[in-house]
Amino acid sequence: MNHDAYSYITGAIQGTYIGIVTFSSSATTRQAMVRVPENEETLLANLPRSVGGMTCISCGLRRGITVY
């Protein structure tokens, strides 16, 4: 699990909205924007368990913009 993402989610200010996008050679929405802390467990469950692959950062950024 990505400990930085875990810390970000668990330490988010109440009322913050967070979504999760993963990317490699393409991007995928893992979790649409939801409010914390009400949806903290859902967000944590949707964190990727491993990393690897390519790094199409622009794919991730474009997908992240559409999640909002």
PETAKA-V420267 format. One record per backbone hydrogen bond with DSSP energy under -1.0 kcal/mol. CO is the residue of the C=O (numbers start at 0). NH is the residue of the N-H. If there is no record, write none. Layout:
BEGIN
CO:NH  CO:NH
END
This chain:
BEGIN
1:5  2:6  3:7  4:8  5:9  6:10  8:11  12:15  15:35  17:33  19:29  19:30  21:27  23:55  25:23  27:21  30:19  33:17  34:38  35:14  36:39  38:42  39:43  40:44  41:45  43:46  54:56  55:59  56:60  57:61  58:62  59:63  60:64  61:65  62:66
END
